[in-house]
């Protein structure tokens, strides 16, 4: 029998920095001359880096609304707990270095997460998922760059359009996808992804679901990659696989 790819689903929200880390380690597209982090170029001759090819996995990206997951599960956002918020700030700095991802804490962390949120951005990604699924990875990354590397807005239509165009969509395509964000089809898609994640047992994001032997298994968080490797019967080589050592640096 053919060695078919293992199926994984990644439920994520660009509002979650941990989603960003799980996203990058599991699936990072860049050109064959790897230059690093979110600045990897896309030139049409991409190779999938880090673990998608190494583990022979088929990864489905599922834009999900974090606030919906938290509400449905009765969870409490870390920024509402002072001790957790302090820990989060310190930990993210360490994780940025560990994963070699250019992550910067927004100046108004509570405002970004509580007041502004990500509903508009996630509806846009749902629109991309429906209309231009081949662009979902790139657009997701550009939205993450804005909020978690550049401390910029992801709520206003112009901000989202800027990220979409930087990802490679034309102005016309970006505007068309933005217009679809208010449609019931797009809203329904985001709700479906969020409800699916909750049914799998999600209480936060990122949530990784892997399908093995006709069963589905859920893991939470960006720090479960070693366990995921064990469950898949694969080797965990750390945040930077051996074939990429010396080639990937988020701080070049």
N, C-alpha and C positions, 0 to 999 in steps of 0.2 A: 504494500500500500504506500501511497505517496505520503511524505512527511508534511501534512497540512499544517498551516499556521494555527496556533492556539488563539482563540477568540477572547479579546478583552474589551471592556467598555470603560471609558473614563468619563465620569460625571464631574463637571467642573464649572466654576464661576470665576470670571476674571477679577472679582472682588477679593478672592481668596489667594493670598500669596503662597499658601501651601499647595493649592491647585496648580499654580504656576510651576512650582518646583517638581511636582509629580509629572506634569505635562512635559517639561523639558527633559527630564531623565528618561522617561519612557519613549518619547517621540521628539526628536530634534532633527529637522531637515536643514541641511546646509550643503554648500558645494563641496567638491572633492578636496579643495584646498581649505581645510577647516581653520577658521580664524577666530571663532569664539562666541559663545553666549548668544544673546539676542541679535547680535550684529552679523550673524552668518548670512552671506549673500545667497540669493536664489537666482540661478542663471539658466534654469531649464534642464540642466544635467545633474539634478540633485541626486544624492544618495542619502538614505535614511540612516542617521547616526545613533549613537548610544545603543539602546537595547531593542529597538523594534526588529532589526535584522538579526542581531546576535541571538535573541531568544526565539526568533521565528514566530512572531506574534502578529495577529491581525487586530489592529486597534481601532475601535470606533469612538470618535469624539462625540460627547453628548452634552451640549450646553444646558446648564441647569441653574435654576434660581435659588441661590443660597438661602435667602430670607425665607423662601417657601419651605425648604428642608428644615430650617431651624424652627419655624413656627409649627410645622406638622409633627416634629419629633419632640417638641417641648424643650429643646436645647437652649442654652444661654450663650450669646455671643461673647467671646473673650474680652472685647473692649469694654464690656459692661462690668467686668470684674477687675478692679484696680490691680490686684496682684498678677492676674493673667496678662493684662495689658502691658505691664512692665516686663514680664517674662517674654512676651511675644516680641517686643522691640529688641531685646537682647538676643534672643534665639535667632531671629531672622538675619541679623548681621552675621552670626556664625554660619548659618546655613548658606548665605550668599557666597561666602568664601569656600565652604565645603563642596557645594554643587557647581561652583564657578559660574554663577548667574549674576548679572549686574542688578541686584535688587536694592532699592532705596526705600526707606520708610517715609511715607507721605508726612509732611509737616503737621497737617491736621488729620491725624489718623482716625480719630473718632468721627470727625465730620465727613470724611471720605466714605467710611463704612456705614455709619448710621444715617446721616442726613442726606447724602447724595445717593449712595447705593449703586446698584448695577442693573436695574430693570431694563432701562433703555438699551444698554450695551448687550445684555443677554437676549433681548428680543431681536436685536440686529443679528446676532450670531445664529439665532434660530432661523431668521430669514435667509442667512447665508447657507445654513445647513439644508434648507429646502430647495434653494434656487442655484447655489454655486458650491456644492459640498466639497469640491476639490480645493476651494480657497479657505475652508474653515480653519485649518491649522494656522495658516499665515495671518489671517485676520485676527484670530484669537491672540496670537503672539503680539501683534502690534497694539492691541488694546491693553494687554498686560504691560507692554513697554511704557505706554503713556502713564498708567497709574502706579506701577511698581518700579519704574526706572527713572521716569522723568517727572513724576509728581504732577501730572497734568489731568485735565478733565476727561471723563468718558461718558458724561451724561448728555451733553448738548449734541444735536445733530451734526453740527460742523466738526466737532471733535471726533465723532465716530466716523464721519466721512473722511477726515484726514487720515485716520488709522487705516481705513479700508483702501484708500488710494495708495498709501505707502506699502500696503501688503500686495498691491498689484492689480486691484480693481480699477476700472476706468471711472471717471467722474460720473458718467451716465449710469454705469452699473451700480455704483455706490448709492446714488440718489434713488434709483429704482428700488433697491433693497431697503433703504430707509423708509420709503413710502409704504412698503409692505408691512412694516413693523406694527402698524395700527390695525392690520387685518385680523380677523378671527382665526384664520389659518395659522398665522405665526404665533399668536398668543396660545393657541391650542397646542402647538408643537412644544413650546417651552413648558407648558403645564404637563404635557405627557412625559417629557424627559424628567421633570421634577418628581412627578408621581411615580414613575418607574424606579427612580433612585430610592425613593422612600419605601417602596414595596420590597426592594432588595434589602432594606434595613438601614439606609443612610440616615445619619443624624448630623452630618456635617460634610464638608467637601475639602479635598477631593475624595471621591468614592470610586474605587476600582472594583469591577466585577469581572471575574474570570470564569470561563465556562470550560469544564473538564468532565469527561465521561458523562455527558448528558446532565450534569448538575451545575448550578451557578453558586459561586462563592464570593462573598463581599469582603473587601479590605478597606479600611479608612486611613487616610493620611498619606503624606509624601514620604514618610519614613518607614514604609512597609515593603520596600523594594527587595530587601534581603529575604524577608518571609515569602514574598511573592515568587522569587526565584526558587526557593526551596519547594514551594507547593507545585511549581511548574516543572520541577526536576531540572532546573537550569543553574548556571553558575553566576553568582553575583560578584562582579569585579570592582565594586565601589562606584561612586558617582561618575568616575571617568573610566570607561572600559579600557583595557590594555591597548587596543588598537588605536586609541585616541590620545594616549599619554604623550605629552609634549606638543600636541596639536591644538588643544582646546584651552583657551584662557579668556575668561570674560573680562579681564582687565588689561588686555593688550592695547 
